[in-house]
Amino acid sequence: MPRSARRPLFVFTCLFFLIFLYNRHTSIPSQGSHSVASNSIKTSNGHSSWAKHAQRYPVTTFRELPTGQPLALPQIQARFGRETAKERGVREYRLAAVRDSFKHAWQGYREHAWLSDELLPLSHGSHEAFGNWSATLVDSLDTLWIMGLHEEFDEAVAAVGGIDFESSTSKIVSVFETTIRYLGGLLAAYDLSGLPLLLEKATHLGEMLYAAFDTENRMPVSYWDWKSCLEGGDQSALSRAVSADVGSLSLEFTRLSQLTGDPKFFDAVQRVSEAFGEQQNSTLLPGLWPLYVNAMGNDFASGSEFSIGAMADSLYEYLPKMHMLLGGLVPMYGEMHLSFVTAATDWLFFRPMNPDDRDILMSGIARVNGDQVSLDDSGQHLACFIAGVVGIGGKIFHRDKDVEVAARLADGCVWAYHSFESGIMPEMMDLTACPHPDACAWDEKAWHRAVMRKAGRSEDGNATDIIKSKHLPPGFTNIPDTRYILRPEAIESVLIMYRITGDVRWQDKAWEMFSAIEKATRTEVAHASLENVAINPPKQVDKMESFWTAETLKYFYLTFSEPDLVSLDEYVFNTEAHPFRRPKVAKSWWWKR
């Protein structure tokens, strides 16, 4: 063959090899290379019995995953410069401290509660809370991988091989909790490691959970009697369902369809999303959904109470994340997100009065009574996630003002941490909204009057005794729930703000938060929830949620890691901090000069 004819073939061969290498590299860079020997993992090599389960209301035509090239969405993460040796030393010291904290909690679980759902960190016992499928183990798989704890990861994966995800010791299982913790945990661990066993187990669990959608209107059962369903019993969605329970299953089921090629999982959740989307602008506060919906009657608009906190949170969180997971090819998710952010800015976000006159925001609860809309100027730790969601949305939809709003929301939660003697934010708190967003000078008398109103007493009374007895920091009028249950939402948003801005001050804020939490929660074998963070030191409670190792410590770790570890431009987190790989956009870099 003449040289001129061989050259195109040679070039084509080289390009093919480079493309192969590029696509083959699917696991994230971790702390050292790692592989799991195939003969070290026991697989069932079988099919799910739920896959053969005959449904009462079978789907005849499935909504398919979108086809076509994913859109090149705007970059989320900042372009990070080179850090100095001193900066790197500080960052790596903090990173190691978080890793040691996780190892302490994991070792306690391994020694005292192995294969149970949760460890009891004070009594050294165990507790079954979520179907008895080893919640802490499955929830923490991806954290083990991300932190480079590969021996522990191998041991945990081997244990997963022995878990039967097709039945439960619990008569009733929460479809939402099972989906976000177990299905999400298995899918993310597979996306990171590529181990077939994890996808096999996720598929088996997905087949079981899919049966919860077998209702007349294809809306899911929130609290599911799985055995009755297996035996052929009829079932229906709730007439008074928590909106997040119904509307927050989309990421996990969509990712399962993407990985298996089976459209039924995406079809199940897409029908739910469409039902919410069709009624989003027909509610009493268009753009927002009420906390409770009638899933049985396909009514997602009736209801007069609105919040992005408990009972609604992940419903909104998944809108921009579905846009990213589907490569921007299903426009409805972006449209729903933008409608929500506009409404939340108008009706839910408020500026709290504070002694330092900080320009911060919190998110409250709106109630509609006739033509009147009242705002409950309260705050929830759980609602702190919203800063990260608004910030990411601001980046991918070119809305710079949303990124500014996100920073103020995240700083509001940081301020709440700083305000309490323990250095930790409580579950719920009441505040004093500024009379006007642009006029918010500290007024101690106004704060005292608000304390008296909240206590149901005359505003002219003396608030000092109430403030002292309840340990109220300036600006706070009540603390309805004084606990800290190892929640992740505040550090979640701090991490995201650091990643999208590149501002190292967010790392400093995270370190102060971590230091306070680690000091107050550490026990002999793990970490405990706290009874009252308004008192220092707070009393510990014998409870360690699986999201401590699945979410909170993972978010702290990623705040101090190299920023390309689990990049927000490559992964999207579910509401339990499980990262799913986003679709790749083809790059024709070899044609560029």
C-alpha positions as CSV (number, residue, x, y, z in Angstrom):
1,M,0.0,0.0,0.0
2,P,1.5,3.4,-0.9
3,R,2.4,5.7,2.0
4,S,-0.2,8.3,0.9
5,A,-2.9,5.7,1.4
6,R,-1.6,4.4,4.7
7,R,-1.6,7.9,6.3
8,P,-5.4,8.3,6.6
9,L,-5.6,4.8,8.0
10,F,-2.9,5.5,10.5
11,V,-4.6,8.8,11.6
12,F,-8.0,7.1,11.9
13,T,-6.4,4.3,14.0
14,C,-4.8,6.8,16.3
15,L,-8.0,8.8,16.7
16,F,-10.0,5.6,17.4
17,F,-7.5,4.6,20.1
18,L,-7.6,8.0,21.7
19,I,-11.4,8.1,21.7
20,F,-11.5,4.6,23.2
21,L,-9.2,5.7,26.1
22,Y,-11.3,8.8,26.7
23,N,-14.5,6.9,27.0
24,R,-13.0,4.0,28.9
25,H,-12.0,6.3,31.7
26,T,-15.2,6.5,33.6
27,S,-14.3,6.4,37.3
28,I,-13.3,9.5,39.2
29,P,-9.7,10.1,40.2
30,S,-9.4,8.9,43.8
31,Q,-6.6,8.6,46.2
32,G,-4.6,6.0,44.4
33,S,-5.7,3.6,41.7
34,H,-7.9,0.7,42.8
35,S,-9.6,-2.3,41.4
36,V,-11.7,-5.0,42.9
37,A,-10.9,-8.6,42.0
38,S,-13.9,-10.1,40.2
39,N,-13.7,-13.3,42.3
40,S,-13.8,-11.4,45.6
41,I,-17.5,-10.3,45.0
42,K,-20.4,-12.7,45.3
43,T,-23.1,-12.1,42.8
44,S,-26.5,-13.7,42.6
45,N,-26.4,-14.1,38.8
46,G,-30.1,-14.2,38.9
47,H,-33.1,-12.1,37.9
48,S,-35.3,-10.1,40.1
49,S,-38.5,-11.9,41.1
50,W,-40.2,-8.5,41.1
51,A,-39.5,-8.2,37.3
52,K,-42.0,-11.1,36.8
53,H,-44.6,-9.5,39.0
54,A,-47.9,-9.0,37.1
55,Q,-49.1,-5.4,37.5
56,R,-52.8,-4.5,37.9
57,Y,-52.4,-1.4,35.9
58,P,-49.7,-2.1,33.3
59,V,-48.2,0.6,31.1
60,T,-48.7,-0.1,27.4
61,T,-46.7,2.8,25.9
62,F,-43.6,4.0,27.7
63,R,-42.2,7.6,27.8
64,E,-38.7,7.1,26.4
65,L,-35.5,8.7,27.6
66,P,-34.6,11.6,25.3
67,T,-32.3,10.8,22.4
68,G,-29.8,13.0,20.7
69,Q,-26.6,14.7,21.7
70,P,-26.7,16.2,25.2
71,L,-26.5,20.0,25.3
72,A,-23.2,21.7,26.3
73,L,-24.6,23.3,29.5
74,P,-22.7,26.2,31.0
75,Q,-19.8,25.4,33.4
76,I,-20.8,25.3,37.0
77,Q,-17.4,25.2,38.8
78,A,-15.1,28.1,39.0
79,R,-11.7,28.0,37.3
80,F,-9.4,27.4,40.2
81,G,-5.9,28.8,40.2
82,R,-2.8,27.2,41.7
83,E,-2.7,27.3,45.5
84,T,0.4,28.2,47.5
85,A,2.2,25.6,49.6
86,K,0.7,27.2,52.7
87,E,-2.8,27.2,51.4
88,R,-2.4,23.5,50.4
89,G,-1.1,22.6,53.8
90,V,-4.1,24.2,55.5
91,R,-6.5,22.6,53.1
92,E,-5.0,19.1,53.4
93,Y,-4.9,19.4,57.3
94,R,-8.6,20.1,57.2
95,L,-9.2,17.3,54.7
96,A,-7.4,14.8,56.9
97,A,-9.5,15.9,59.9
98,V,-12.7,15.2,58.1
99,R,-11.5,11.8,56.9
100,D,-10.5,10.8,60.4
101,S,-13.9,11.8,61.6
102,F,-15.5,9.6,59.0
103,K,-13.2,6.7,59.9
104,H,-14.1,7.0,63.5
105,A,-17.8,6.8,62.8
106,W,-17.4,4.0,60.3
107,Q,-15.3,1.9,62.7
108,G,-18.0,2.3,65.3
109,Y,-20.7,1.2,62.9
110,R,-18.5,-1.7,61.7
111,E,-17.8,-3.0,65.3
112,H,-21.1,-2.4,66.9
113,A,-23.9,-2.3,64.3
114,W,-22.6,-4.1,61.2
115,L,-25.3,-4.8,58.7
116,S,-27.9,-2.9,60.8
117,D,-29.5,0.3,59.5
118,E,-28.0,2.6,62.2
119,L,-25.6,2.6,65.0
120,L,-26.6,3.9,68.5
121,P,-23.5,5.9,69.3
122,L,-24.0,6.2,73.1
123,S,-25.3,2.7,74.0
124,H,-23.2,1.0,71.2
125,G,-26.3,-0.8,70.0
126,S,-28.1,-0.8,66.7
127,H,-31.4,0.3,65.3
128,E,-33.5,-0.7,62.2
129,A,-35.1,2.3,60.6
130,F,-35.3,1.8,56.9
131,G,-36.3,-1.7,55.8
132,N,-33.4,-3.4,57.5
133,W,-31.2,-3.4,54.4
134,S,-28.1,-2.0,56.2
135,A,-28.9,1.7,55.5
136,T,-25.6,3.1,56.9
137,L,-23.6,0.6,54.9
138,V,-25.3,1.2,51.6
139,D,-25.6,4.9,52.1
140,S,-21.9,5.2,52.8
141,L,-20.5,3.2,49.9
142,D,-19.7,6.2,47.7
143,T,-18.2,8.1,50.6
144,L,-15.8,5.2,51.2
145,W,-14.8,5.3,47.5
146,I,-14.4,9.1,47.4
147,M,-12.2,9.1,50.5
148,G,-10.0,6.5,49.1
149,L,-10.9,3.9,51.8
150,H,-10.8,1.0,49.4
151,E,-10.3,-1.8,51.8
152,E,-13.3,-0.7,53.7
153,F,-15.2,-0.2,50.4
154,D,-14.3,-3.8,49.3
155,E,-15.6,-5.2,52.6
156,A,-18.8,-3.2,52.3
157,V,-19.5,-4.2,48.7
158,A,-19.0,-7.9,49.7
159,A,-21.6,-7.4,52.4
160,V,-24.0,-5.8,49.8
161,G,-23.8,-9.1,47.9
162,G,-25.6,-10.8,50.7
163,I,-28.4,-8.3,51.1
164,D,-31.8,-9.3,49.7
165,F,-33.3,-6.2,48.2
166,E,-36.5,-7.9,47.1
167,S,-38.2,-8.3,50.5
168,S,-38.0,-6.5,53.9
169,T,-38.6,-7.3,57.5
170,S,-40.7,-4.1,57.6
171,K,-44.3,-4.5,56.7
172,I,-44.4,-0.9,55.4
173,V,-41.5,0.8,53.7
174,S,-41.1,4.4,52.7
175,V,-40.6,4.5,49.0
176,F,-39.0,7.9,49.2
177,E,-36.4,7.0,51.8
178,T,-35.7,3.6,50.2
179,T,-35.1,5.3,46.8
180,I,-32.8,8.1,48.0
181,R,-30.7,6.1,50.4
182,Y,-30.6,2.6,49.0
183,L,-31.2,3.0,45.3
184,G,-29.3,6.2,45.1
185,G,-26.4,4.7,47.1
186,L,-26.1,1.7,44.9
187,L,-26.3,3.7,41.7
188,A,-23.7,6.2,42.8
189,A,-21.3,3.6,44.0
190,Y,-21.7,1.9,40.6
191,D,-21.1,5.2,38.8
192,L,-17.9,5.7,40.7
193,S,-16.5,2.1,40.8
194,G,-18.1,0.4,37.8
195,L,-18.7,-2.8,39.8
196,P,-21.5,-4.9,38.1
197,L,-22.8,-6.2,41.4
198,L,-23.9,-2.8,42.5
199,L,-25.9,-2.2,39.3
200,E,-27.4,-5.7,39.6
201,K,-28.5,-4.9,43.2
202,A,-29.8,-1.5,42.2
203,T,-31.8,-3.1,39.4
204,H,-33.3,-5.7,41.7
205,L,-34.3,-2.9,44.2
206,G,-35.6,-0.8,41.3
207,E,-37.8,-3.6,40.1
208,M,-39.3,-3.9,43.6
209,L,-39.9,-0.1,44.0
210,Y,-41.4,0.1,40.5
211,A,-44.3,-2.0,41.8
212,A,-45.2,1.0,44.1
213,F,-46.3,2.9,41.0
214,D,-48.8,0.2,40.1
215,T,-51.9,2.3,40.9
216,E,-54.8,3.3,38.8
217,N,-53.3,6.7,38.0
218,R,-49.7,5.5,38.1
219,M,-48.9,7.8,41.1
220,P,-46.6,6.1,43.6
221,V,-47.7,4.8,47.0
222,S,-45.6,6.7,49.6
223,Y,-45.8,4.3,52.5
224,W,-46.0,0.9,50.8
225,D,-47.3,-2.4,52.0
226,W,-45.0,-4.4,49.6
227,K,-46.1,-7.8,50.7
228,S,-49.8,-7.0,50.0
229,C,-48.7,-5.8,46.6
230,L,-46.7,-8.9,45.9
231,E,-49.8,-11.0,46.8
232,G,-51.9,-9.1,44.3
233,G,-53.6,-6.6,46.6
234,D,-54.9,-3.4,45.1
235,Q,-53.2,-0.2,46.1
236,S,-53.6,3.5,45.6
237,A,-51.6,6.7,46.2
238,L,-52.4,8.8,49.2
239,S,-55.1,11.4,49.1
240,R,-52.9,13.5,51.5
241,A,-49.3,12.9,50.5
242,V,-46.2,14.9,51.3
243,S,-45.3,16.6,48.1
244,A,-41.6,15.7,48.3
245,D,-42.4,12.0,48.8
246,V,-44.3,11.9,45.6
247,G,-42.2,14.2,43.4
248,S,-38.6,13.3,44.5
249,L,-38.0,10.0,42.9
250,S,-37.0,11.2,39.5
251,L,-33.2,11.3,39.6
252,E,-32.8,7.8,40.8
253,F,-35.3,6.2,38.5
254,T,-34.0,8.1,35.5
255,R,-30.4,7.1,36.2
256,L,-31.5,3.5,36.5
257,S,-33.1,3.7,33.1
258,Q,-30.0,5.3,31.7
259,L,-27.8,2.5,33.0
260,T,-30.0,-0.4,32.2
261,G,-31.7,0.8,29.0
262,D,-35.1,-0.1,30.5
263,P,-37.5,2.8,29.9
264,K,-40.1,1.8,32.4
265,F,-38.2,3.4,35.3
266,F,-38.0,6.8,33.6
267,D,-41.6,6.4,32.4
268,A,-42.8,6.0,36.0
269,V,-41.3,9.2,37.3
270,Q,-41.8,11.2,34.2
271,R,-45.5,10.8,34.5
272,V,-45.3,12.2,38.0
273,S,-43.2,15.1,36.9
274,E,-45.6,16.0,34.1
275,A,-48.5,15.9,36.6
276,F,-46.7,18.4,38.9
277,G,-45.6,20.5,35.9
278,E,-49.1,20.8,34.4
279,Q,-50.4,22.3,37.7
280,Q,-47.5,24.3,38.8
281,N,-49.0,27.6,37.8
282,S,-52.5,26.8,39.0
283,T,-51.7,26.8,42.7
284,L,-52.6,29.6,45.2
285,L,-49.0,30.8,44.8
286,P,-48.2,30.0,41.1
287,G,-44.7,28.5,40.7
288,L,-44.9,26.7,44.1
289,W,-46.7,23.5,45.1
290,P,-48.4,23.1,48.5
291,L,-46.8,20.9,51.2
292,Y,-49.5,18.3,50.8
293,V,-51.0,17.0,47.6
294,N,-53.8,14.6,46.7
295,A,-51.8,12.1,44.7
296,M,-54.8,9.7,44.5
297,G,-56.9,12.3,42.9
298,N,-54.2,13.9,40.7
299,D,-54.6,17.2,42.5
300,F,-51.2,18.9,43.0
301,A,-52.6,22.5,43.2
302,S,-54.9,22.6,46.2
303,G,-53.5,23.6,49.5
304,S,-52.6,26.8,51.2
305,E,-49.2,26.3,52.9
306,F,-46.0,26.6,50.9
307,S,-42.3,26.1,51.9
308,I,-39.1,24.7,50.5
309,G,-38.3,23.1,53.9
310,A,-39.5,19.9,55.3
311,M,-42.0,18.0,53.2
312,A,-41.3,19.9,50.0
313,D,-37.5,20.3,49.8
314,S,-36.3,17.8,47.2
315,L,-39.3,18.3,45.0
316,Y,-37.7,21.6,44.0
317,E,-34.1,20.4,44.3
318,Y,-34.6,17.8,41.6
319,L,-35.8,20.3,38.9
320,P,-32.4,21.7,37.8
321,K,-30.7,18.4,38.6
322,M,-33.1,16.5,36.2
323,H,-32.2,19.2,33.6
324,M,-28.6,18.3,34.0
325,L,-29.0,14.5,34.2
326,L,-31.0,14.5,31.0
327,G,-28.4,16.7,29.2
328,G,-30.8,19.6,28.9
329,L,-32.9,17.6,26.4
330,V,-36.2,17.9,28.4
331,P,-37.0,21.6,28.6
332,M,-39.8,21.3,31.1
333,Y,-37.4,20.8,34.0
334,G,-35.6,24.1,33.3
335,E,-38.9,25.9,32.9
336,M,-40.3,24.5,36.2
337,H,-37.1,25.5,38.0
338,L,-37.2,29.1,36.8
339,S,-40.9,29.4,37.7
340,F,-40.2,28.1,41.1
341,V,-37.2,30.4,41.8
342,T,-39.2,33.5,40.8
343,A,-42.0,32.5,43.1
344,A,-39.7,31.6,46.0
345,T,-37.9,34.9,45.7
346,D,-41.2,36.8,45.8
347,W,-43.0,34.8,48.6
348,L,-40.5,32.7,50.7
349,F,-37.1,34.4,50.9
350,F,-36.7,37.1,53.5
351,R,-34.0,39.2,55.1
352,P,-33.7,38.6,58.9
353,M,-32.8,41.4,61.2
354,N,-29.5,40.8,62.9
355,P,-27.1,42.7,65.1
356,D,-24.3,43.0,62.5
357,D,-26.8,44.1,59.8
358,R,-25.6,41.3,57.5
359,D,-27.2,41.2,54.1
360,I,-28.4,37.6,54.4
361,L,-31.5,35.7,53.5
362,M,-33.5,32.9,55.0
363,S,-36.5,30.9,53.6
364,G,-39.8,30.9,55.5
365,I,-43.3,29.5,55.2
366,A,-46.0,31.2,53.2
367,R,-49.7,30.7,54.1
368,V,-52.6,31.8,51.9
369,N,-55.9,32.8,53.4
370,G,-58.3,34.2,50.8
371,D,-56.5,37.1,49.2
372,Q,-54.0,37.5,52.0
373,V,-50.5,35.9,52.0
374,S,-48.7,35.8,55.3
375,L,-45.0,34.9,55.8
376,D,-43.9,32.9,58.8
377,D,-40.4,34.3,59.3
378,S,-38.9,31.1,60.5
379,G,-35.9,29.0,59.4
380,Q,-35.1,25.3,59.1
381,H,-31.8,23.6,58.9
382,L,-33.2,21.4,56.3
383,A,-34.1,24.4,54.1
384,C,-30.4,25.4,53.9
385,F,-30.0,23.2,50.8
386,I,-31.8,25.8,48.8
387,A,-28.8,28.0,48.4
388,G,-26.9,25.3,46.5
389,V,-29.9,24.6,44.2
390,V,-30.4,28.3,43.4
391,G,-26.7,28.7,42.9
392,I,-26.4,25.8,40.5
393,G,-29.5,27.0,38.6
394,G,-28.0,30.4,38.3
395,K,-25.0,29.0,36.6
396,I,-26.6,26.6,34.2
397,F,-29.4,29.1,33.2
398,H,-27.1,32.2,33.0
399,R,-28.8,34.0,35.9
400,D,-26.1,35.9,37.8
401,K,-28.6,37.4,40.2
402,D,-29.6,34.0,41.3
403,V,-26.0,33.2,42.2
404,E,-26.0,36.4,44.3
405,V,-29.2,35.3,46.0
406,A,-27.7,31.9,46.6
407,A,-24.7,33.4,48.4
408,R,-27.0,35.4,50.7
409,L,-29.0,32.3,51.5
410,A,-25.9,30.3,52.3
411,D,-24.6,33.1,54.4
412,G,-27.9,33.1,56.3
413,C,-27.3,29.6,57.4
414,V,-23.6,30.3,58.3
415,W,-24.8,33.2,60.4
416,A,-27.2,30.9,62.2
417,Y,-24.3,28.5,63.0
418,H,-22.3,31.4,64.4
419,S,-25.1,32.8,66.5
420,F,-25.4,29.9,68.9
421,E,-23.0,29.2,71.8
422,S,-22.4,25.7,70.5
423,G,-21.5,27.1,67.0
424,I,-24.3,24.9,65.5
425,M,-27.6,25.7,63.9
426,P,-30.8,24.1,65.4
427,E,-33.4,22.2,63.5
428,M,-36.0,25.0,63.5
429,M,-35.9,28.6,64.6
430,D,-38.0,31.8,64.5
431,L,-36.6,35.1,63.4
432,T,-37.5,38.7,62.8
433,A,-38.0,39.7,59.2
434,C,-36.8,43.1,58.2
435,P,-39.7,45.6,57.4
436,H,-38.1,46.1,54.0
437,P,-35.3,44.2,52.3
438,D,-33.3,47.4,51.8
439,A,-33.9,48.9,55.2
440,C,-32.8,46.5,57.9
441,A,-30.9,48.3,60.6
442,W,-30.7,46.4,63.9
443,D,-33.4,47.4,66.3
444,E,-33.2,45.7,69.7
445,K,-36.6,47.0,70.9
446,A,-38.2,45.6,67.8
447,W,-36.5,42.3,68.4
448,H,-37.9,42.3,72.0
449,R,-41.4,43.1,70.8
450,A,-41.1,40.2,68.3
451,V,-40.0,37.8,71.1
452,M,-43.1,38.8,73.2
453,R,-45.4,38.4,70.2
454,K,-44.0,34.9,69.5
455,A,-44.6,34.0,73.2
456,G,-48.2,35.2,72.9
457,R,-47.7,38.0,75.4
458,S,-48.1,41.8,75.3
459,E,-45.4,43.5,73.2
460,D,-45.0,46.0,76.1
461,G,-43.8,43.3,78.5
462,N,-40.2,42.5,79.4
463,A,-38.6,40.0,77.0
464,T,-35.4,39.6,78.9
465,D,-36.6,36.6,81.0
466,I,-37.8,34.8,77.9
467,I,-34.6,35.5,76.0
468,K,-32.6,34.2,79.0
469,S,-34.7,31.1,79.7
470,K,-34.7,30.0,76.0
471,H,-31.1,31.0,75.4
472,L,-32.1,33.1,72.4
473,P,-29.3,34.8,70.4
474,P,-30.0,38.3,69.2
475,G,-32.4,38.3,66.3
476,F,-34.0,34.9,67.2
477,T,-37.5,35.0,68.7
478,N,-38.0,31.3,69.5
479,I,-36.4,27.9,68.9
480,P,-39.2,25.4,68.3
481,D,-36.8,22.6,67.7
482,T,-33.4,22.9,69.4
483,R,-31.9,19.7,68.1
484,Y,-29.0,19.1,65.7
485,I,-29.4,15.6,64.2
486,L,-26.1,15.6,62.2
487,R,-27.8,17.3,59.2
488,P,-25.9,18.1,56.0
489,E,-27.9,20.9,54.3
490,A,-25.8,23.9,55.4
491,I,-22.5,22.4,54.5
492,E,-24.0,21.2,51.2
493,S,-24.7,24.8,50.2
494,V,-21.3,26.0,51.5
495,L,-19.6,23.4,49.4
496,I,-21.5,24.4,46.3
497,M,-20.9,28.1,46.8
498,Y,-17.2,27.3,47.2
499,R,-17.1,25.2,44.0
500,I,-19.0,27.8,41.9
501,T,-17.2,30.9,43.1
502,G,-13.7,29.6,44.0
503,D,-13.8,31.9,47.0
504,V,-11.7,30.2,49.8
505,R,-13.6,32.1,52.5
506,W,-16.3,29.4,52.1
507,Q,-13.7,26.9,53.1
508,D,-13.0,28.9,56.2
509,K,-16.7,29.0,57.1
510,A,-16.9,25.2,56.5
511,W,-14.0,24.6,58.9
512,E,-15.6,26.6,61.7
513,M,-18.8,24.6,61.2
514,F,-17.0,21.3,61.1
515,S,-14.9,22.1,64.2
516,A,-18.0,22.9,66.2
517,I,-19.9,19.9,65.1
518,E,-17.0,17.5,65.6
519,K,-16.4,18.8,69.1
520,A,-20.0,18.6,70.3
521,T,-21.0,15.3,68.6
522,R,-18.0,13.0,69.0
523,T,-18.6,9.9,71.2
524,E,-16.4,7.0,72.2
525,V,-17.4,5.0,69.1
526,A,-18.9,7.5,66.6
527,H,-21.0,10.7,66.6
528,A,-24.3,11.6,68.3
529,S,-27.2,13.9,67.6
530,L,-27.6,16.8,70.0
531,E,-30.6,17.7,72.2
532,N,-30.2,21.5,72.4
533,V,-27.6,23.5,70.5
534,A,-28.6,26.7,72.3
535,I,-26.7,25.3,75.3
536,N,-23.0,24.8,75.4
537,P,-22.0,22.0,75.6
538,P,-25.2,20.4,74.2
539,K,-26.4,17.1,75.6
540,Q,-25.8,14.2,73.2
541,V,-28.6,11.9,72.0
542,D,-28.3,8.2,71.2
543,K,-28.9,8.5,67.5
544,M,-26.7,8.6,64.4
545,E,-28.6,9.0,61.1
546,S,-27.0,7.3,58.0
547,F,-26.9,10.7,56.3
548,W,-24.0,11.6,58.7
549,T,-21.6,9.4,56.8
550,A,-23.5,9.5,53.5
551,E,-23.9,13.3,53.3
552,T,-22.6,15.5,56.0
553,L,-19.0,14.2,56.2
554,K,-18.9,13.7,52.4
555,Y,-19.8,17.4,51.8
556,F,-17.2,18.5,54.3
557,Y,-14.6,16.3,52.7
558,L,-15.3,17.6,49.2
559,T,-15.1,21.2,50.4
560,F,-11.5,20.6,51.3
561,S,-10.5,18.2,48.5
562,E,-9.1,19.1,45.1
563,P,-12.0,20.8,43.4
564,D,-12.0,18.3,40.5
565,L,-12.9,15.4,42.8
566,V,-16.6,14.7,42.0
567,S,-16.8,17.9,39.9
568,L,-20.2,19.5,39.7
569,D,-19.7,19.6,35.9
570,E,-19.4,15.8,35.8
571,Y,-21.8,14.7,38.5
572,V,-25.2,15.6,39.9
573,F,-26.0,14.8,43.6
574,N,-29.3,13.2,44.6
575,T,-30.9,14.5,47.8
576,E,-28.8,12.0,49.8
577,A,-25.5,13.3,48.4
578,H,-25.1,10.4,46.0
579,P,-23.4,11.5,42.8
580,F,-24.7,10.3,39.5
581,R,-22.6,10.8,36.4
582,R,-23.9,13.4,34.0
583,P,-24.0,12.6,30.3
584,K,-20.9,13.5,28.3
585,V,-20.9,16.0,25.6
586,A,-18.9,14.9,22.6
587,K,-15.7,16.9,22.2
588,S,-14.1,17.3,18.8
589,W,-10.9,18.5,20.2
590,W,-8.8,16.6,17.7
591,W,-10.0,18.9,14.9
592,K,-8.9,22.0,16.7
593,R,-5.6,23.7,15.8
